[in-house]
Amino acid sequence: MSEKQAGERAGRRARLRAAAALTVFALLAVLLILYPPENLYLWIKALHIVAVISWMAGLLYLPRLFVYHTDAAPGSAQSEIFKVMEQRLYRTIMQPAMGLSWLLGLYLAWSVYGFSGGWLHAKLAFVVLLTGVHHFYGRAVKDFAGDRNARTGRQWRIWNEAPALLMILIVIMVVVKPF
């Protein structure tokens, strides 16, 4: 990443693009709720899937950045670039995607399933664990920003598996509904 891509001006543009995308996403969701089409469930479900995909992309990519960041000398140009990448990914993509995933998912759980079903309770438990991983990564972003990372690249490689395993369990609960 060049200085041009990591500078404040580029960061401002990235934030504006992300804000515009979130605004369009939110407006679409509001319009669907205020003027519900016959297939509102399918629209909300589609938006939920988009939000979850965005959230999962961040959860799978951020620990990879941590692995590479661990190899960079603290204070080096490379380390500073990783800090910018990690913060932008976490704040601009992951945080809003997680919020939208929860909001739309809870709406679906309430409106379609009435919060009932063992599979739904298990899914929500796994999503709570996934949210815990998300916040753990957020703490790591702050630690890396302050040059306080205490984990090795190998440990971050292991942590990279947590969201993937939880995602598998969540998808099985939703699709198979085993109980």
C-alpha positions as CSV (number, residue, x, y, z in Angstrom):
1,M,0.0,0.0,0.0
2,S,1.5,3.3,-1.0
3,E,1.6,6.5,1.1
4,K,-1.1,7.8,-1.3
5,Q,-3.4,4.9,-0.2
6,A,-2.6,5.2,3.5
7,G,-2.8,9.0,3.8
8,E,-5.5,11.0,5.6
9,R,-7.1,12.1,2.3
10,A,-7.4,8.5,1.1
11,G,-8.9,7.6,4.5
12,R,-11.5,10.3,4.2
13,R,-12.5,9.1,0.7
14,A,-12.7,5.5,2.0
15,R,-14.9,6.7,4.9
16,L,-17.2,8.6,2.5
17,R,-17.6,5.6,0.2
18,A,-18.4,3.4,3.2
19,A,-20.8,5.9,4.6
20,A,-22.5,6.2,1.2
21,A,-22.8,2.4,0.9
22,L,-24.2,2.1,4.4
23,T,-26.7,4.9,3.8
24,V,-28.0,3.3,0.6
25,F,-28.2,-0.1,2.5
26,A,-30.0,1.6,5.4
27,L,-32.4,3.5,3.2
28,L,-33.3,0.3,1.3
29,A,-34.0,-1.4,4.6
30,V,-36.1,1.5,5.9
31,L,-38.1,1.7,2.6
32,L,-38.7,-2.1,2.8
33,I,-40.1,-1.7,6.3
34,L,-42.1,1.4,5.7
35,Y,-43.5,0.2,2.3
36,P,-43.3,-3.6,2.6
37,P,-43.6,-5.6,-0.6
38,E,-45.4,-8.9,-0.6
39,N,-42.0,-10.6,-0.4
40,L,-40.5,-8.5,2.5
41,Y,-39.1,-11.6,4.1
42,L,-37.0,-12.4,1.1
43,W,-35.7,-8.8,0.9
44,I,-34.7,-8.7,4.5
45,K,-33.2,-12.1,4.2
46,A,-31.1,-11.0,1.2
47,L,-29.9,-7.9,3.0
48,H,-29.1,-10.0,6.1
49,I,-27.0,-12.4,3.9
50,V,-25.1,-9.5,2.3
51,A,-24.3,-8.1,5.8
52,V,-23.2,-11.5,7.1
53,I,-21.0,-12.0,4.0
54,S,-19.4,-8.6,4.6
55,W,-18.9,-9.3,8.3
56,M,-17.4,-12.8,7.7
57,A,-15.0,-11.4,5.0
58,G,-13.6,-9.1,7.6
59,L,-13.5,-11.7,10.4
60,L,-11.5,-14.0,8.1
61,Y,-9.2,-11.4,6.7
62,L,-8.3,-9.3,9.8
63,P,-6.4,-12.1,11.6
64,R,-4.4,-12.7,8.4
65,L,-3.4,-9.0,8.6
66,F,-2.4,-9.7,12.2
67,V,-0.2,-12.6,11.1
68,Y,1.7,-10.4,8.6
69,H,1.7,-7.4,11.0
70,T,3.3,-9.6,13.7
71,D,6.3,-10.0,11.3
72,A,6.7,-6.3,10.8
73,A,9.0,-4.4,13.1
74,P,7.1,-2.0,15.4
75,G,7.3,1.5,14.2
76,S,8.3,0.5,10.7
77,A,6.6,1.9,7.6
78,Q,5.2,-1.6,7.0
79,S,3.8,-1.8,10.5
80,E,2.2,1.7,10.1
81,I,0.5,0.6,6.9
82,F,-0.9,-2.5,8.6
83,K,-2.3,-0.3,11.4
84,V,-4.2,1.7,8.8
85,M,-5.5,-1.4,7.0
86,E,-6.6,-3.0,10.2
87,Q,-8.4,0.0,11.6
88,R,-10.2,0.7,8.3
89,L,-11.3,-2.8,7.9
90,Y,-12.5,-3.1,11.5
91,R,-14.3,0.3,11.7
92,T,-15.5,0.8,8.2
93,I,-16.6,-2.7,7.2
94,M,-16.7,-5.0,10.1
95,Q,-18.5,-2.9,12.7
96,P,-21.4,-1.8,10.4
97,A,-21.7,-5.2,8.9
98,M,-21.9,-6.8,12.3
99,G,-24.6,-4.3,13.4
100,L,-26.6,-4.9,10.3
101,S,-26.3,-8.7,10.6
102,W,-27.6,-8.5,14.2
103,L,-30.4,-6.1,13.4
104,L,-31.7,-7.9,10.4
105,G,-31.1,-11.3,11.9
106,L,-33.0,-10.5,15.0
107,Y,-35.9,-9.1,12.9
108,L,-36.0,-12.4,11.0
109,A,-35.8,-14.5,14.2
110,W,-38.7,-12.5,15.7
111,S,-40.9,-12.0,12.7
112,V,-40.5,-15.4,11.1
113,Y,-39.7,-17.8,13.9
114,G,-41.0,-16.0,17.0
115,F,-37.6,-16.7,18.6
116,S,-38.6,-20.4,18.9
117,G,-36.7,-23.6,17.9
118,G,-33.7,-25.3,19.4
119,W,-31.7,-24.7,16.2
120,L,-32.4,-21.0,16.4
121,H,-31.3,-20.8,20.0
122,A,-28.1,-22.7,19.1
123,K,-27.5,-20.4,16.1
124,L,-27.9,-17.3,18.3
125,A,-25.5,-18.8,20.8
126,F,-22.9,-19.3,18.0
127,V,-23.5,-15.8,16.8
128,V,-22.9,-14.5,20.3
129,L,-19.6,-16.4,20.3
130,L,-18.8,-14.9,16.8
131,T,-19.5,-11.4,18.2
132,G,-17.1,-12.2,21.0
133,V,-14.4,-13.1,18.5
134,H,-15.2,-9.8,16.6
135,H,-14.7,-7.8,19.8
136,F,-11.5,-9.7,20.6
137,Y,-10.2,-8.7,17.2
138,G,-11.2,-5.1,17.9
139,R,-9.1,-5.2,21.1
140,A,-6.2,-6.6,19.0
141,V,-6.5,-3.7,16.5
142,K,-6.1,-1.3,19.4
143,D,-3.1,-3.4,20.7
144,F,-1.4,-3.4,17.3
145,A,-2.1,0.4,17.0
146,G,-0.2,0.9,20.3
147,D,2.5,-1.6,19.3
148,R,1.4,-3.8,22.2
149,N,0.6,-7.1,20.4
150,A,1.5,-10.0,22.6
151,R,0.6,-12.9,20.3
152,T,2.7,-14.7,17.7
153,G,2.0,-15.2,14.1
154,R,1.2,-18.9,14.9
155,Q,-1.3,-17.9,17.5
156,W,-3.0,-15.5,15.1
157,R,-3.2,-18.3,12.5
158,I,-5.0,-20.4,15.0
159,W,-7.4,-17.5,15.9
160,N,-8.0,-17.2,12.2
161,E,-9.9,-20.6,12.4
162,A,-12.4,-19.5,15.0
163,P,-14.7,-17.5,12.7
164,A,-14.6,-20.2,10.1
165,L,-15.6,-22.9,12.6
166,L,-18.4,-20.8,14.0
167,M,-19.6,-19.9,10.5
168,I,-19.9,-23.7,9.6
169,L,-21.9,-24.3,12.8
170,I,-24.2,-21.4,12.1
171,V,-24.8,-22.4,8.5
172,I,-25.6,-26.0,9.6
173,M,-28.1,-24.7,12.2
174,V,-29.9,-22.5,9.6
175,V,-29.9,-24.9,6.7
176,V,-30.3,-28.3,8.4
177,K,-32.2,-27.2,11.5
178,P,-31.0,-30.4,13.3
179,F,-33.2,-29.9,16.4
